């Protein structure tokens, strides 16, 4: 709420007006990411949420991530071939830049992966609901290089970072 009528949003802590300033970081090696981060910062500033964008070199960006010197970051996480989202929430995972260590999401996610046909939709809904209500992540987009299939239908898939169809002759498809 704009408590002091200056056009910027604030919040009250024991009656004291606090002006938030979001420390937003982006790696400046990618023009597309920098432009997207600038648009996000502009949008936040335009609605009264003060946001300072820091466009950092790769080394400075990684240091800021590792030291937690940010409130928000624009980043890219390359998912593992099994698309296991839990790696972004497990405490000691290299993909967990937010360092959140959310075991509840991991439990819900693994319950979804283990669910049978009758319970899969409900388990997926539970995991997604928890993620939407509790996670500090906002997915912006995904890379288009992907193989999508139901679990257990195709085995032997071993895509590499640059070749989705690596070893396609060894794939086994279960049509039952």
C-alpha positions as protocol buffer text, in pm:
chain_id: "A"
residue {
  index: 1
  type: UNK
  ca { x: 0 y: 0 z: 0 }
}
residue {
  index: 2
  type: UNK
  ca { x: 121 y: 353 z: -69 }
}
residue {
  index: 3
  type: UNK
  ca { x: 128 y: 464 z: 296 }
}
residue {
  index: 4
  type: UNK
  ca { x: 301 y: 799 z: 238 }
}
residue {
  index: 5
  type: UNK
  ca { x: 132 y: 896 z: -93 }
}
residue {
  index: 6
  type: UNK
  ca { x: 457 y: 911 z: -291 }
}
residue {
  index: 7
  type: UNK
  ca { x: 341 y: 676 z: -568 }
}
residue {
  index: 8
  type: UNK
  ca { x: 548 y: 383 z: -439 }
}
residue {
  index: 9
  type: UNK
  ca { x: 427 y: 87 z: -238 }
}
residue {
  index: 10
  type: UNK
  ca { x: 540 y: 37 z: 120 }
}
residue {
  index: 11
  type: UNK
  ca { x: 457 y: -193 z: 407 }
}
residue {
  index: 12
  type: UNK
  ca { x: 426 y: -124 z: 777 }
}
residue {
  index: 13
  type: UNK
  ca { x: 637 y: -291 z: 1043 }
}
residue {
  index: 14
  type: UNK
  ca { x: 521 y: -195 z: 1393 }
}
residue {
  index: 15
  type: UNK
  ca { x: 386 y: 130 z: 1253 }
}
residue {
  index: 16
  type: UNK
  ca { x: 705 y: 222 z: 1064 }
}
residue {
  index: 17
  type: UNK
  ca { x: 678 y: 270 z: 687 }
}
residue {
  index: 18
  type: UNK
  ca { x: 928 y: 44 z: 507 }
}
residue {
  index: 19
  type: UNK
  ca { x: 1008 y: 102 z: 140 }
}
residue {
  index: 20
  type: UNK
  ca { x: 1098 y: -227 z: -24 }
}
residue {
  index: 21
  type: UNK
  ca { x: 1363 y: -226 z: -293 }
}
residue {
  index: 22
  type: UNK
  ca { x: 1389 y: -554 z: -479 }
}
residue {
  index: 23
  type: UNK
  ca { x: 1750 y: -640 z: -562 }
}
residue {
  index: 24
  type: UNK
  ca { x: 1701 y: -813 z: -900 }
}
residue {
  index: 25
  type: UNK
  ca { x: 2000 y: -973 z: -1075 }
}
residue {
  index: 26
  type: UNK
  ca { x: 2053 y: -1101 z: -1426 }
}
residue {
  index: 27
  type: UNK
  ca { x: 2357 y: -1230 z: -1613 }
}
residue {
  index: 28
  type: UNK
  ca { x: 2455 y: -973 z: -1874 }
}
residue {
  index: 29
  type: UNK
  ca { x: 2598 y: -1234 z: -2117 }
}
residue {
  index: 30
  type: UNK
  ca { x: 2257 y: -1279 z: -2278 }
}
residue {
  index: 31
  type: UNK
  ca { x: 2095 y: -977 z: -2442 }
}
residue {
  index: 32
  type: UNK
  ca { x: 1760 y: -1156 z: -2449 }
}
residue {
  index: 33
  type: UNK
  ca { x: 1769 y: -1226 z: -2075 }
}
residue {
  index: 34
  type: UNK
  ca { x: 1880 y: -870 z: -1996 }
}
residue {
  index: 35
  type: UNK
  ca { x: 1598 y: -724 z: -2208 }
}
residue {
  index: 36
  type: UNK
  ca { x: 1344 y: -955 z: -2041 }
}
residue {
  index: 37
  type: UNK
  ca { x: 1476 y: -866 z: -1695 }
}
residue {
  index: 38
  type: UNK
  ca { x: 1455 y: -495 z: -1780 }
}
residue {
  index: 39
  type: UNK
  ca { x: 1090 y: -537 z: -1883 }
}
residue {
  index: 40
  type: UNK
  ca { x: 1013 y: -720 z: -1558 }
}
residue {
  index: 41
  type: UNK
  ca { x: 1187 y: -449 z: -1352 }
}
residue {
  index: 42
  type: UNK
  ca { x: 1005 y: -174 z: -1545 }
}
residue {
  index: 43
  type: UNK
  ca { x: 671 y: -349 z: -1490 }
}
residue {
  index: 44
  type: UNK
  ca { x: 734 y: -381 z: -1117 }
}
residue {
  index: 45
  type: UNK
  ca { x: 847 y: -19 z: -1090 }
}
residue {
  index: 46
  type: UNK
  ca { x: 542 y: 97 z: -1289 }
}
residue {
  index: 47
  type: UNK
  ca { x: 307 y: -52 z: -1031 }
}
residue {
  index: 48
  type: UNK
  ca { x: 498 y: 102 z: -742 }
}
residue {
  index: 49
  type: UNK
  ca { x: 727 y: -184 z: -642 }
}
residue {
  index: 50
  type: UNK
  ca { x: 1076 y: -34 z: -636 }
}
residue {
  index: 51
  type: UNK
  ca { x: 1309 y: -270 z: -819 }
}
residue {
  index: 52
  type: UNK
  ca { x: 1681 y: -224 z: -883 }
}
residue {
  index: 53
  type: UNK
  ca { x: 1814 y: -439 z: -1167 }
}
residue {
  index: 54
  type: UNK
  ca { x: 2179 y: -538 z: -1148 }
}
residue {
  index: 55
  type: UNK
  ca { x: 2319 y: -663 z: -1480 }
}
residue {
  index: 56
  type: UNK
  ca { x: 2618 y: -874 z: -1376 }
}
residue {
  index: 57
  type: UNK
  ca { x: 2903 y: -1054 z: -1549 }
}
residue {
  index: 58
  type: UNK
  ca { x: 2884 y: -1433 z: -1527 }
}
residue {
  index: 59
  type: UNK
  ca { x: 3133 y: -1456 z: -1238 }
}
residue {
  index: 60
  type: UNK
  ca { x: 2962 y: -1178 z: -1040 }
}
residue {
  index: 61
  type: UNK
  ca { x: 2620 y: -1332 z: -1113 }
}
residue {
  index: 62
  type: UNK
  ca { x: 2725 y: -1676 z: -987 }
}
residue {
  index: 63
  type: UNK
  ca { x: 2885 y: -1519 z: -679 }
}
residue {
  index: 64
  type: UNK
  ca { x: 2564 y: -1326 z: -605 }
}
residue {
  index: 65
  type: UNK
  ca { x: 2360 y: -1648 z: -643 }
}
residue {
  index: 66
  type: UNK
  ca { x: 2592 y: -1848 z: -420 }
}
residue {
  index: 67
  type: UNK
  ca { x: 2606 y: -1575 z: -152 }
}
residue {
  index: 68
  type: UNK
  ca { x: 2233 y: -1502 z: -165 }
}
residue {
  index: 69
  type: UNK
  ca { x: 2303 y: -1140 z: -261 }
}
residue {
  index: 70
  type: UNK
  ca { x: 1970 y: -1090 z: -440 }
}
residue {
  index: 71
  type: UNK
  ca { x: 1598 y: -1083 z: -377 }
}
residue {
  index: 72
  type: UNK
  ca { x: 1504 y: -1204 z: -723 }
}
residue {
  index: 73
  type: UNK
  ca { x: 1704 y: -1343 z: -1012 }
}
residue {
  index: 74
  type: UNK
  ca { x: 1640 y: -1409 z: -1378 }
}
residue {
  index: 75
  type: UNK
  ca { x: 1802 y: -1739 z: -1452 }
}
residue {
  index: 76
  type: UNK
  ca { x: 1790 y: -2056 z: -1649 }
}
residue {
  index: 77
  type: UNK
  ca { x: 1795 y: -2403 z: -1507 }
}
residue {
  index: 78
  type: UNK
  ca { x: 1857 y: -2686 z: -1745 }
}
residue {
  index: 79
  type: UNK
  ca { x: 1652 y: -2975 z: -1614 }
}
residue {
  index: 80
  type: UNK
  ca { x: 1797 y: -3322 z: -1599 }
}
residue {
  index: 81
  type: UNK
  ca { x: 1680 y: -3569 z: -1868 }
}
residue {
  index: 82
  type: UNK
  ca { x: 1424 y: -3712 z: -1624 }
}
residue {
  index: 83
  type: UNK
  ca { x: 1271 y: -3364 z: -1577 }
}
residue {
  index: 84
  type: UNK
  ca { x: 1284 y: -3406 z: -1200 }
}
residue {
  index: 85
  type: UNK
  ca { x: 1170 y: -3071 z: -1059 }
}
residue {
  index: 86
  type: UNK
  ca { x: 1250 y: -3180 z: -703 }
}
residue {
  index: 87
  type: UNK
  ca { x: 1619 y: -3105 z: -768 }
}
residue {
  index: 88
  type: UNK
  ca { x: 1535 y: -2733 z: -757 }
}
residue {
  index: 89
  type: UNK
  ca { x: 1409 y: -2769 z: -399 }
}
residue {
  index: 90
  type: UNK
  ca { x: 1640 y: -3025 z: -239 }
}
residue {
  index: 91
  type: UNK
  ca { x: 1872 y: -2854 z: 9 }
}
residue {
  index: 92
  type: UNK
  ca { x: 2212 y: -2955 z: -129 }
}
residue {
  index: 93
  type: UNK
  ca { x: 2119 y: -2972 z: -498 }
}
residue {
  index: 94
  type: UNK
  ca { x: 2330 y: -2774 z: -743 }
}
residue {
  index: 95
  type: UNK
  ca { x: 2004 y: -2661 z: -909 }
}
residue {
  index: 96
  type: UNK
  ca { x: 1870 y: -2505 z: -588 }
}
residue {
  index: 97
  type: UNK
  ca { x: 1992 y: -2146 z: -625 }
}
residue {
  index: 98
  type: UNK
  ca { x: 1717 y: -2021 z: -395 }
}
residue {
  index: 99
  type: UNK
  ca { x: 1854 y: -2256 z: -125 }
}
residue {
  index: 100
  type: UNK
  ca { x: 1500 y: -2320 z: -4 }
}
residue {
  index: 101
  type: UNK
  ca { x: 1529 y: -2685 z: 103 }
}
residue {
  index: 102
  type: UNK
  ca { x: 1154 y: -2748 z: 77 }
}
residue {
  index: 103
  type: UNK
  ca { x: 1107 y: -3112 z: 175 }
}
residue {
  index: 104
  type: UNK
  ca { x: 727 y: -3082 z: 157 }
}
residue {
  index: 105
  type: UNK
  ca { x: 738 y: -3014 z: -218 }
}
residue {
  index: 106
  type: UNK
  ca { x: 987 y: -3297 z: -272 }
}
residue {
  index: 107
  type: UNK
  ca { x: 759 y: -3537 z: -85 }
}
residue {
  index: 108
  type: UNK
  ca { x: 454 y: -3431 z: -287 }
}
residue {
  index: 109
  type: UNK
  ca { x: 647 y: -3447 z: -613 }
}
residue {
  index: 110
  type: UNK
  ca { x: 785 y: -3795 z: -543 }
}
residue {
  index: 111
  type: UNK
  ca { x: 435 y: -3908 z: -439 }
}
residue {
  index: 112
  type: UNK
  ca { x: 312 y: -3789 z: -780 }
}
residue {
  index: 113
  type: UNK
  ca { x: 591 y: -3979 z: -959 }
}
residue {
  index: 114
  type: UNK
  ca { x: 507 y: -4297 z: -764 }
}
residue {
  index: 115
  type: UNK
  ca { x: 129 y: -4265 z: -803 }
}
residue {
  index: 116
  type: UNK
  ca { x: -65 y: -4522 z: -1000 }
}
residue {
  index: 117
  type: UNK
  ca { x: -311 y: -4436 z: -1274 }
}
residue {
  index: 118
  type: UNK
  ca { x: -602 y: -4385 z: -1034 }
}
residue {
  index: 119
  type: UNK
  ca { x: -416 y: -4141 z: -807 }
}
residue {
  index: 120
  type: UNK
  ca { x: -180 y: -3964 z: -1049 }
}
residue {
  index: 121
  type: UNK
  ca { x: -405 y: -3666 z: -1134 }
}
residue {
  index: 122
  type: UNK
  ca { x: -479 y: -3595 z: -768 }
}
residue {
  index: 123
  type: UNK
  ca { x: -112 y: -3629 z: -667 }
}
residue {
  index: 124
  type: UNK
  ca { x: -9 y: -3397 z: -953 }
}
residue {
  index: 125
  type: UNK
  ca { x: -272 y: -3144 z: -847 }
}
residue {
  index: 126
  type: UNK
  ca { x: -146 y: -3156 z: -486 }
}
residue {
  index: 127
  type: UNK
  ca { x: 216 y: -3097 z: -594 }
}
residue {
  index: 128
  type: UNK
  ca { x: 121 y: -2813 z: -831 }
}
residue {
  index: 129
  type: UNK
  ca { x: -101 y: -2643 z: -574 }
}
residue {
  index: 130
  type: UNK
  ca { x: 173 y: -2656 z: -313 }
}
residue {
  index: 131
  type: UNK
  ca { x: 427 y: -2522 z: -562 }
}
residue {
  index: 132
  type: UNK
  ca { x: 202 y: -2233 z: -666 }
}
residue {
  index: 133
  type: UNK
  ca { x: 126 y: -2138 z: -307 }
}
residue {
  index: 134
  type: UNK
  ca { x: 474 y: -2175 z: -158 }
}
residue {
  index: 135
  type: UNK
  ca { x: 756 y: -2167 z: -411 }
}
residue {
  index: 136
  type: UNK
  ca { x: 963 y: -1862 z: -483 }
}
residue {
  index: 137
  type: UNK
  ca { x: 991 y: -1955 z: -850 }
}
residue {
  index: 138
  type: UNK
  ca { x: 810 y: -1819 z: -1149 }
}
residue {
  index: 139
  type: UNK
  ca { x: 882 y: -2022 z: -1462 }
}
residue {
  index: 140
  type: UNK
  ca { x: 909 y: -1790 z: -1760 }
}
residue {
  index: 141
  type: UNK
  ca { x: 953 y: -2037 z: -2046 }
}
residue {
  index: 142
  type: UNK
  ca { x: 1104 y: -2367 z: -2143 }
}
residue {
  index: 143
  type: UNK
  ca { x: 1350 y: -2465 z: -2413 }
}
residue {
  index: 144
  type: UNK
  ca { x: 1176 y: -2642 z: -2702 }
}
residue {
  index: 145
  type: UNK
  ca { x: 1412 y: -2939 z: -2716 }
}
residue {
  index: 146
  type: UNK
  ca { x: 1212 y: -3204 z: -2533 }
}
residue {
  index: 147
  type: UNK
  ca { x: 1080 y: -3557 z: -2553 }
}
residue {
  index: 148
  type: UNK
  ca { x: 744 y: -3602 z: -2382 }
}
residue {
  index: 149
  type: UNK
  ca { x: 604 y: -3944 z: -2304 }
}
residue {
  index: 150
  type: UNK
  ca { x: 411 y: -4117 z: -2028 }
}
residue {
  index: 151
  type: UNK
  ca { x: 630 y: -4278 z: -1764 }
}
residue {
  index: 152
  type: UNK
  ca { x: 716 y: -4637 z: -1837 }
}
residue {
  index: 153
  type: UNK
  ca { x: 608 y: -4632 z: -2202 }
}
residue {
  index: 154
  type: UNK
  ca { x: 952 y: -4566 z: -2350 }
}
residue {
  index: 155
  type: UNK
  ca { x: 1273 y: -4697 z: -2199 }
}
residue {
  index: 156
  type: UNK
  ca { x: 1632 y: -4667 z: -2306 }
}
residue {
  index: 157
  type: UNK
  ca { x: 1603 y: -4296 z: -2385 }
}
residue {
  index: 158
  type: UNK
  ca { x: 1939 y: -4131 z: -2327 }
}
residue {
  index: 159
  type: UNK
  ca { x: 1923 y: -3779 z: -2473 }
}
residue {
  index: 160
  type: UNK
  ca { x: 2226 y: -3557 z: -2450 }
}
residue {
  index: 161
  type: UNK
  ca { x: 2226 y: -3183 z: -2406 }
}
residue {
  index: 162
  type: UNK
  ca { x: 2245 y: -3135 z: -2784 }
}
residue {
  index: 163
  type: UNK
  ca { x: 2082 y: -3450 z: -2925 }
}
residue {
  index: 164
  type: UNK
  ca { x: 1739 y: -3556 z: -2802 }
}
residue {
  index: 165
  type: UNK
  ca { x: 1745 y: -3863 z: -3021 }
}
residue {
  index: 166
  type: UNK
  ca { x: 2084 y: -3991 z: -2913 }
}
residue {
  index: 167
  type: UNK
  ca { x: 2076 y: -4373 z: -2922 }
}
residue {
  index: 168
  type: UNK
  ca { x: 1725 y: -4384 z: -3074 }
}
residue {
  index: 169
  type: UNK
  ca { x: 1795 y: -4734 z: -3208 }
}
residue {
  index: 170
  type: UNK
  ca { x: 1816 y: -4857 z: -2848 }
}
residue {
  index: 171
  type: UNK
  ca { x: 1479 y: -4714 z: -2738 }
}
residue {
  index: 172
  type: UNK
  ca { x: 1218 y: -4969 z: -2633 }
}
residue {
  index: 173
  type: UNK
  ca { x: 848 y: -4881 z: -2662 }
}
residue {
  index: 174
  type: UNK
  ca { x: 593 y: -5069 z: -2451 }
}
residue {
  index: 175
  type: UNK
  ca { x: 257 y: -5057 z: -2635 }
}
residue {
  index: 176
  type: UNK
  ca { x: 70 y: -5267 z: -2381 }
}
